Amino acid sequence: MKIKIALFFLIIVYGFTSCQKEVLGKYYNIEDDKAVHYVDFRADGTFYHYYKKDTVERSHSGNWTREDNKIHILNWEEYSKEYLEIISGMGKAEFGSTLGNQIFWIHGARLDITPDGSNNADYIKEEDVEEVRAERKKIEAERKAYLKDKDTFYYPNSKTIKAIGIIEDDAKNYDWKHFYPTGELESQGGYSSNKKMGIWKNYYKNGHLKELGAFQDSLKVGMWEYYHENGKLKEKGIQINIEKAGLNEIPQNFSSKYYITQKRGIWKYYNVDGKLIRTKEFPSREKAYDSLYLTWSENKDKQSVIFQREELIKKEDKYYKDYKASLKNK
């Protein structure tokens, strides 16, 4: 393969690391070309934060101070479409809920959430926006061309396609499709270093959906749906990861060597006609490592871990619903 996708982030950083003495003015978040999202630092020590995309629109203001290469802003509210939709849908917070004070780190013409400038959701000084946007579009075009250049793999001693995808650094990465020996699409989804990541769809030979759900490091997480061969829903519910019994030390990353997937919460089961025939509730052990992702630490109490697990499940369900809506375009 010709390039590394990592260059996408490195090139963005290039050219914006010089010392910046003046902070006043607008800084645009250009992560999404279709959104107007900026923070305006004023000379009187106040700032104005504005966000608009489609019908979602929010604005607020607060105070700011500067220390060395850091901008401290008070009464900060984060406005992204995803955040606004989540807090609205959950009913746990109103639009404009204050997230608290925030620190932005100065990197030349940029403001970043992280000290090293590695966060790609950065704010760019107004006069540099077009230059950065042009560079991003160039890199994005190269990235799309790279992802289109997939490899084709065949069954042994056959011209039948087994899989189509990208091998990078001797490992499966990005989007893949797998096929039955008879040629029908068997599954499709993404990999990261040979591990299944994100939404996966599995199919019967007749083309009907068999399974739909998300993976994290090849472990099932969040909402999963299973279907009968006639295309009718068979069962659905939440799955999470728990550590295997008898292990003394667990590394801070997921692996099927250390974790297994188990059902949690209420599962629904349907007959071949799609009619609900029973429900079953699987108990939650309410342990710190019994969560959608590995979020355990000694500083977290049980209730905060349970809450974080629930929030992560909601996030995965959002991805699941988006992909379910796209099933007709498989």
Residue pairs with C-beta under 8 A, 6 or more apart in sequence:
1 146
1 149
1 166
1 167
1 168
2 146
2 149
3 142
3 146
4 168
5 143
5 146
7 139
8 139
8 140
8 143
9 118
9 120
11 135
11 139
12 120
12 132
12 135
12 136
12 139
13 107
13 117
15 108
16 107
16 108
16 109
16 110
16 124
16 128
16 132
17 107
17 108
17 117
18 108
18 109
19 108
20 106
20 108
20 109
20 125
23 41
23 66
23 71
23 106
24 41
24 42
24 43
25 40
25 41
25 125
25 126
26 38
26 39
26 40
26 125
26 126
27 38
27 39
27 40
27 41
27 110
27 111
27 123
27 124
27 125
27 126
28 37
28 38
28 123
28 124
28 126
28 129
29 35
29 37
29 38
29 39
29 121
29 122
29 123
29 124
30 124
30 129
30 132
30 133
30 136
31 37
31 120
31 121
31 122
32 53
32 81
33 133
34 53
34 54
35 51
35 52
35 53
35 80
35 81
36 50
36 51
36 52
36 53
37 50
37 51
37 52
37 53
37 79
37 80
38 49
38 50
38 123
38 126
39 47
39 48
39 49
39 50
39 73
39 111
39 123
40 47
40 48
40 49
40 50
41 47
41 64
41 71
42 48
45 63
45 64
45 65
46 61
46 62
46 63
46 64
47 61
47 62
47 63
47 64
47 73
48 59
48 60
48 61
49 59
49 60
49 61
49 62
49 76
49 77
49 79
50 58
50 59
50 79
51 57
51 58
51 59
51 79
51 80
51 81
51 84
52 58
53 81
54 81
56 81
56 84
56 85
58 77
58 79
58 84
58 95
58 96
59 79
60 75
60 77
60 96
62 73
62 74
62 75
62 76
63 73
63 74
63 75
64 71
64 72
64 73
64 74
65 71
65 72
66 72
69 105
69 106
69 107
70 103
70 104
70 105
70 106
71 103
71 104
71 105
71 106
71 111
72 101
72 102
72 103
73 101
73 102
73 103
73 104
74 101
75 98
75 101
76 98
76 99
76 100
76 101
76 102
77 96
77 97
77 98
77 99
78 99
78 102
82 318
84 95
86 314
86 315
86 318
87 93
87 94
87 95
87 97
88 95
89 314
90 314
102 113
103 113
104 111
104 112
104 113
104 123
105 111
105 112
105 113
105 114
105 115
105 117
107 117
107 122
109 124
109 125
109 127
109 128
110 117
110 122
110 123
110 124
110 125
111 122
111 123
112 118
112 119
112 122
112 123
113 119
113 121
113 122
124 132
147 166
147 174
147 175
149 166
150 164
150 165
150 166
151 164
151 165
151 166
151 167
152 161
152 163
152 164
153 161
153 162
153 163
153 164
153 165
154 160
154 161
154 162
155 161
155 162
155 181
158 181
160 179
160 181
160 182
160 183
161 179
161 183
162 178
162 179
162 181
163 176
163 177
163 178
163 179
164 176
164 177
165 172
165 173
165 174
165 175
165 176
165 177
165 191
166 172
166 173
166 174
166 175
166 176
167 173
168 174
169 193
171 191
171 193
171 194
172 191
172 193
172 194
173 191
173 192
173 193
174 190
174 191
175 188
175 189
175 190
176 188
176 189
176 190
176 191
177 185
177 187
177 188
178 185
178 186
178 187
178 188
179 185
179 186
180 186
180 205
182 205
184 203
184 205
184 206
184 207
185 203
185 207
185 330
186 202
186 203
187 200
187 201
187 202
187 203
188 200
188 201
188 330
189 196
189 197
189 198
189 199
189 200
189 201
189 215
190 196
190 197
190 198
190 199
190 200
191 197
195 215
195 217
195 218
196 215
196 217
196 218
197 215
197 216
197 217
198 214
198 215
198 319
199 212
199 213
199 214
199 319
199 320
199 323
200 211
200 212
200 213
200 214
200 215
201 209
201 211
201 212
201 323
201 327
201 330
202 209
202 210
202 211
202 212
203 209
203 210
203 330
204 210
204 229
206 229
208 227
208 229
208 230
208 231
209 227
209 231
209 327
210 226
210 227
210 229
211 224
211 225
211 226
211 227
212 224
212 225
212 227
212 320
212 323
212 324
212 327
213 220
213 221
213 222
213 223
213 224
213 225
213 239
213 320
214 220
214 221
214 222
214 223
214 224
214 316
214 319
214 320
215 221
216 241
216 254
216 292
216 293
217 253
217 254
217 255
217 256
218 256
219 241
219 254
219 256
219 259
219 260
219 261
220 239
220 261
221 239
221 240
221 241
221 261
221 292
221 293
221 316
222 238
222 239
222 292
222 312
222 313
222 316
222 317
222 319
222 320
223 236
223 237
223 238
223 313
223 316
223 317
223 320
224 236
224 237
224 238
224 239
225 233
225 235
225 236
225 324
226 233
226 234
226 235
226 236
227 233
227 234
228 234
228 270
228 272
230 272
232 270
232 272
232 273
232 274
233 270
233 274
234 269
234 270
235 267
235 268
235 269
235 270
236 267
236 268
237 263
237 264
237 265
237 266
237 267
237 268
237 282
238 263
238 264
238 265
238 267
238 313
239 261
239 262
239 263
239 264
240 261
240 262
240 264
240 290
240 291
240 292
240 309
240 313
241 254
241 259
241 260
241 261
241 262
241 291
241 292
241 294
242 259
242 260
242 262
242 285
242 287
242 289
242 290
243 250
243 258
243 259
243 289
244 258
244 259
244 260
247 258
250 258
250 289
251 258
252 294
253 294
254 293
254 294
262 282
263 282
264 282
264 283
264 284
265 281
265 282
265 284
266 279
266 280
266 281
266 282
267 279
267 280
267 281
267 282
268 276
268 278
268 279
269 276
269 277
269 278
269 279
269 280
270 276
270 277
271 277
284 290
284 306
286 302
286 306
288 295
288 296
288 297
288 300
288 302
288 305
289 296
290 309
291 305
291 308
291 309
291 312
292 309
292 312
292 313
292 316
293 312
295 305
295 308
295 309
295 312
296 305
300 308
